[in-house]
Amino acid sequence: MRLLTLGGTEFVGRAVVEAALARGWDVTVLHRGRHAPPAGARSLHGDRTDPDGLAALTAEGPWDAVVDTWSAAPRAVRDAARLLRDRADRYAYVSSCSVYAWPPAAGYTEDAPLVDGASPDADATDYARDKRGGELAAEEAFGADRTLLVRCGLILGPYENIGRLPWWLNRTARGGPVLAPGPRELPLQYVDVRDLAAWILDALAAGLSGPCNLISPSGHATTAELLEACAEVTGGAAELRWTDPGAVLAAGIQPWTQLPVWEPPDSELHAALHRADVSRALATGLRCRPVTETVADTWHWLSGIGGTAPQRPDRPPVGLDPELEAKALAG
């Protein structure tokens, strides 16, 4: 298989490239030159926000498939897809479950209502409409039968550049009492970036098309299983202090941002982030590794780069201020 990745040097794109190379695929990466792609990939430079940012592709190809991880202005997906529609067989756009109209009901499927106001020609607006606009742009150029829409939820694993799992790992490594938001058995839903990459490549090889919610089954891990794995792999110096959700919120602590991954039970955000129906993903081959493996491999990677994870410039930092944590723990 000949694969082109548009963005293949960080997190999801990098995982896709590494997985494709491991399969012996011929891989080309178009990137801005900020980071080197994995060894073995053909490297092309181009900034999609520039008028001639796709020029490096004009003399290249053809490809069996394209994987696009773009997260900003949909017109960048539009321009790339239009350029490539006659030079690639299939187009996989890494989208998001954020494209569903708010609030999605617990158990929502790929047929749930979608956000209004998205356009393939738009400049950057908000994340949900940008991702939906990217979907529309890909389908407009390639047609629904040649377009794969990978609607991800929470993504964890090595090379994470958002900071969620790295924050928990560094916090438990620091030791002492750790504010652990309850309930312990609260079901989580996420996907290891390597399992995501493997599914995308399998789906492209099989000729799949259309949308797919690409995350683990809800409850593949619980909050306790995730945080206990973090505490164990970082040396066991952390004391998890399980705290009632009401007390967490009463302390003025923001779910998801200040306490990454966590949303209180029975909230709209918990339903949206941790209660999607993933029957199609499972039926088409998604396999999810244990949370202990995701946590251990992420800690191994994070330790190897000095403990400070890369941070996407378009995403705010996450994590809880130590003083606010101590205040909440003191009750």
LUMBA-942009 format. One line per 5 residues: for each residue x, y, z of C-alpha. Coordinates in pm, 1 decimal, always signed. Last residue first. Layout:
% LUMBA-942009
X Y Z; ...
//
This chain:
% LUMBA-942009
-1198.2 +1995.8 +5280.0; -823.0 +1973.1 +5324.4; -813.7 +1779.6 +4997.1; -982.9 +2067.4 +4814.8; -733.3 +2317.9 +4954.6
-440.0 +2093.4 +4862.1; -571.6 +2058.2 +4506.8; -624.1 +2432.5 +4474.5; -267.5 +2493.2 +4592.7; -125.6 +2227.5 +4359.9
-292.6 +2383.0 +4051.2; -484.4 +2115.3 +3862.9; -406.2 +2011.3 +3509.3; -448.4 +2104.9 +3144.5; -259.7 +2343.7 +2917.1
-464.3 +2517.8 +2647.4; -471.6 +2371.7 +2294.7; -365.4 +2552.9 +1976.7; +5.7 +2548.4 +2061.5; +6.5 +2168.2 +2094.3
+214.7 +2078.3 +2396.7; +504.0 +1834.1 +2402.1; +528.0 +1630.0 +2722.7; +775.7 +1719.9 +2994.0; +905.8 +1420.2 +3188.2
+1261.4 +1418.3 +3057.3; +1200.8 +1276.3 +2711.3; +1256.8 +912.9 +2810.3; +1035.7 +948.3 +3116.5; +745.2 +1048.3 +2893.4
+798.5 +752.3 +2658.9; +814.9 +497.7 +2942.2; +519.5 +667.7 +3113.5; +315.3 +644.4 +2793.5; +406.1 +277.1 +2757.2
+302.4 +202.5 +3115.9; -28.6 +391.0 +3090.2; -134.2 +234.6 +2760.6; -31.3 -111.2 +2881.4; -220.5 -76.5 +3210.6
-527.6 +42.8 +3019.4; -544.9 -293.1 +2846.2; -523.1 -298.4 +2464.4; -827.2 -216.4 +2254.3; -910.1 -404.6 +1934.9
-1117.3 -237.1 +1666.2; -1198.4 -486.8 +1389.7; -1496.1 -373.0 +1186.9; -1761.1 -504.1 +1426.8; -1589.4 -330.1 +1716.7
-1586.7 +3.1 +1536.8; -1948.5 -37.6 +1427.9; -2067.8 -120.4 +1778.6; -1902.2 +186.6 +1926.3; -2203.0 +348.9 +2093.4
-2086.8 +660.4 +2275.1; -2097.8 +685.0 +2656.3; -1766.1 +835.2 +2772.7; -1723.0 +1176.1 +2613.5; -2076.6 +1282.6 +2527.2
-2249.6 +1110.5 +2818.6; -1983.0 +1238.6 +3057.8; -2020.9 +1585.8 +2911.9; -2397.5 +1589.7 +2962.0; -2349.9 +1496.5 +3327.2
-2481.6 +1175.4 +3482.5; -2141.4 +1097.6 +3633.8; -1891.9 +1381.6 +3675.3; -1636.1 +1422.6 +3396.1; -1279.4 +1303.9 +3429.6
-1023.2 +1277.5 +3147.2; -810.7 +1567.0 +3279.0; -887.6 +1713.4 +3621.8; -824.5 +2083.8 +3563.1; -945.7 +2065.9 +3203.4
-1183.7 +1767.9 +3197.5; -1374.7 +1869.4 +3511.1; -1325.5 +2221.5 +3649.2; -1246.2 +2251.2 +4018.4; -1442.3 +2514.2 +4209.2
-1422.7 +2327.5 +4540.6; -1795.6 +2257.3 +4513.5; -1725.7 +2062.9 +4193.5; -1485.4 +1826.2 +4366.7; -1714.4 +1794.9 +4669.6
-2006.2 +1700.5 +4447.5; -1795.8 +1442.5 +4264.9; -1714.2 +1266.2 +4594.7; -1342.2 +1235.6 +4655.8; -1112.4 +936.6 +4637.5
-776.1 +1025.2 +4790.7; -514.7 +839.6 +4584.6; -190.1 +820.2 +4780.0; +99.6 +858.2 +4537.5; +443.1 +708.6 +4604.1
+368.3 +389.0 +4410.1; +657.8 +416.4 +4168.6; +527.9 +585.0 +3854.7; +381.5 +262.9 +3712.9; +171.5 +198.5 +4022.5
+20.8 +544.2 +4061.8; -65.2 +569.8 +3692.4; -223.8 +223.5 +3692.7; -423.9 +320.7 +3999.8; -540.2 +633.3 +3816.7
-665.1 +445.7 +3510.5; -819.2 +151.6 +3696.0; -989.5 +384.0 +3942.9; -1139.7 +602.6 +3671.0; -1273.2 +291.3 +3504.0
-1141.1 +115.2 +3195.6; -1306.1 -50.7 +2896.4; -1607.5 +100.5 +3071.8; -1760.4 +251.9 +2760.1; -1642.9 +45.1 +2465.6
-1320.0 +182.7 +2324.7; -1314.6 +473.8 +2083.5; -1361.7 +518.7 +1709.4; -1716.5 +627.4 +1633.8; -1732.2 +542.1 +1262.7
-1845.6 +750.8 +967.8; -1851.5 +634.2 +604.9; -1614.3 +411.9 +412.0; -1437.1 +79.4 +444.4; -1208.4 -37.5 +161.8
-1052.1 -326.0 +356.0; -701.7 -178.6 +332.5; -836.7 +156.0 +446.6; -1016.2 -1.1 +741.8; -708.8 -199.4 +846.7
-496.5 +116.1 +831.4; -746.8 +317.4 +1035.1; -788.3 +34.9 +1288.4; -413.6 +7.6 +1346.5; -381.6 +383.6 +1395.6
-661.6 +392.7 +1653.9; -508.6 +98.1 +1838.1; -178.7 +287.1 +1842.7; -346.2 +605.3 +1971.3; -497.6 +414.2 +2261.8
-869.1 +483.4 +2251.8; -1093.6 +635.6 +2515.0; -1413.7 +564.7 +2707.9; -1426.8 +578.6 +3084.7; -1672.5 +413.9 +3322.8
-1701.3 +556.7 +3676.8; -1604.7 +272.6 +3910.0; -1404.1 +489.7 +4150.2; -1677.8 +749.9 +4180.7; -1501.7 +970.5 +4215.7
-1235.0 +1229.9 +4152.6; -889.6 +1136.0 +4281.6; -720.4 +1428.1 +4459.6; -368.3 +1299.7 +4514.7; -209.3 +1277.9 +4861.4
+168.9 +1247.1 +4832.6; +358.8 +1148.5 +4521.7; +524.0 +1356.2 +4250.3; +501.8 +1051.5 +4022.2; +124.7 +1057.6 +4068.2
+112.2 +1412.5 +3933.1; +356.0 +1343.2 +3651.9; +148.5 +1047.6 +3534.0; -178.4 +1236.5 +3568.7; -40.4 +1526.8 +3365.0
+103.4 +1297.9 +3097.6; -240.6 +1134.6 +3061.1; -405.4 +1467.0 +2979.1; -125.4 +1668.6 +2818.4; -254.8 +1751.5 +2469.9
+61.7 +1645.6 +2286.0; +36.8 +1270.2 +2344.6; +350.2 +1107.0 +2201.1; +271.3 +773.9 +2370.8; -92.5 +698.2 +2451.2
-434.2 +854.8 +2493.0; -714.4 +963.4 +2259.1; -1050.8 +1078.1 +2397.4; -1320.0 +1056.3 +2130.5; -1252.1 +983.4 +1768.8
-1482.9 +1007.4 +1470.4; -1289.5 +846.3 +1185.5; -1467.0 +952.3 +867.0; -1363.3 +724.1 +579.3; -1420.6 +862.6 +230.4
-1424.3 +662.8 -95.0; -1795.3 +570.3 -101.1; -1902.4 +909.4 +34.1; -1746.2 +1096.7 -255.1; -1381.1 +1192.9 -282.7
-1396.8 +1572.6 -316.3; -1724.3 +1654.4 -141.5; -1672.1 +1376.3 +111.4; -1339.3 +1520.3 +225.3; -1475.4 +1873.8 +247.5
-1786.8 +1762.9 +436.9; -1574.0 +1580.7 +692.9; -1347.6 +1884.2 +729.8; -1653.6 +2102.9 +786.6; -1762.9 +1863.6 +1060.2
-1421.7 +1897.4 +1222.7; -1423.0 +2275.2 +1198.8; -1781.8 +2287.8 +1319.1; -1699.7 +2093.9 +1635.3; -1369.1 +2271.9 +1701.6
-1495.9 +2626.6 +1661.3; -1458.6 +2870.6 +1371.8; -1150.8 +2827.7 +1152.4; -1205.6 +2948.6 +795.9; -1494.3 +2792.3 +614.3
-1516.0 +2636.8 +268.6; -1613.1 +2285.7 +379.2; -1899.3 +2439.2 +577.7; -2045.2 +2367.9 +922.2; -2350.7 +2562.1 +1037.2
-2537.7 +2290.8 +1221.6; -2386.5 +2019.3 +1436.9; -2481.4 +1660.0 +1359.5; -2783.7 +1452.6 +1459.5; -2708.5 +1092.6 +1568.5
-2667.3 +833.6 +1292.4; -2310.6 +744.5 +1393.3; -2450.8 +616.5 +1721.0; -2540.3 +783.8 +2050.2; -2543.0 +562.7 +2359.1
-2584.3 +852.2 +2600.4; -2769.9 +1131.4 +2422.5; -2567.8 +1388.4 +2233.0; -2592.1 +1737.9 +2380.1; -2510.4 +1907.1 +2156.0
-2526.9 +1810.1 +1790.6; -2264.8 +1551.6 +1695.7; -1939.5 +1674.0 +1536.3; -1762.8 +1653.1 +1874.6; -1732.6 +1278.8 +1814.2
-1418.8 +1376.3 +1627.3; -1256.3 +1363.9 +1284.7; -953.3 +1186.1 +1145.5; -1022.8 +1206.6 +772.7; -945.9 +894.5 +573.0
-934.8 +947.3 +195.8; -935.1 +662.9 -56.2; -805.8 +594.3 -407.2; -551.1 +872.4 -441.8; -443.0 +1074.4 -745.6
-776.5 +1190.2 -888.5; -909.3 +1316.0 -555.8; -572.7 +1451.9 -442.8; -591.9 +1822.3 -526.0; -956.6 +1842.6 -427.6
-884.2 +1665.2 -99.3; -597.1 +1898.5 -15.0; -793.9 +2215.3 -88.1; -1104.0 +2100.9 +98.5; -904.4 +1983.1 +400.4
-743.6 +2328.3 +424.2; -1086.5 +2484.8 +369.1; -1201.8 +2314.6 +688.6; -1005.7 +2564.9 +901.9; -852.8 +2383.9 +1202.7
-810.6 +2022.6 +1310.2; -625.2 +1844.4 +1027.2; -549.0 +1472.7 +1079.8; -558.7 +1362.0 +713.7; -483.5 +1003.8 +608.9
-457.5 +945.3 +234.1; -488.8 +610.3 +56.2; -373.3 +405.7 -240.8; -143.0 +679.9 -355.2; -47.1 +821.3 -693.4
+164.0 +1006.8 -622.3; +395.7 +1306.5 -635.6; +451.2 +1596.9 -875.3; +180.8 +1820.3 -728.4; +237.2 +1713.4 -369.7
+518.6 +1956.4 -287.2; +295.5 +2244.7 -396.5; +48.4 +2184.9 -113.5; +142.3 +2494.0 +87.0; +126.2 +2725.8 -214.5
-127.1 +2968.0 -64.5; +9.5 +2906.0 +287.4; -212.4 +2755.1 +560.9; -132.8 +2404.4 +437.7; +233.4 +2448.5 +526.8
+445.3 +2220.2 +308.0; +747.6 +1997.9 +334.5; +775.0 +1645.5 +195.7; +937.1 +1355.7 +382.4; +943.5 +995.5 +257.6
+897.1 +768.2 +558.6; +1165.0 +524.4 +672.8; +1259.1 +701.4 +992.2; +957.7 +850.9 +1165.6; +871.1 +1207.0 +1063.2
+1097.7 +1492.6 +1173.5; +937.4 +1774.1 +1370.1; +874.4 +2138.3 +1285.3; +914.6 +2072.7 +913.4; +565.6 +2174.8 +811.0
+451.5 +1825.9 +713.9; +359.0 +1612.5 +414.2; +447.1 +1249.9 +492.2; +494.0 +974.5 +234.0; +468.2 +608.1 +332.8
+533.2 +290.9 +130.7; +381.0 +18.3 +345.7; +593.7 -250.8 +508.3; +349.6 -320.6 +786.9; +579.1 -156.0 +1043.3
+591.6 +148.0 +814.3; +212.9 +175.1 +829.5; +210.6 +152.3 +1210.0; +481.6 +417.3 +1245.0; +301.0 +649.6 +1003.1
-35.6 +609.8 +1177.1; +121.0 +665.3 +1519.6; +293.7 +978.6 +1391.5; -30.3 +1118.4 +1258.1; -207.8 +1054.6 +1586.7
+67.9 +1200.6 +1811.5; +302.3 +1419.7 +1605.4; +509.2 +1379.7 +1286.0; +254.3 +1259.2 +1033.0; +56.0 +1559.7 +918.0
-105.0 +1497.7 +584.1; -28.4 +1128.6 +554.7; +14.4 +969.9 +212.6; +5.0 +590.0 +192.3; +114.6 +351.4 -82.4
+0.0 +0.0 +0.0
//
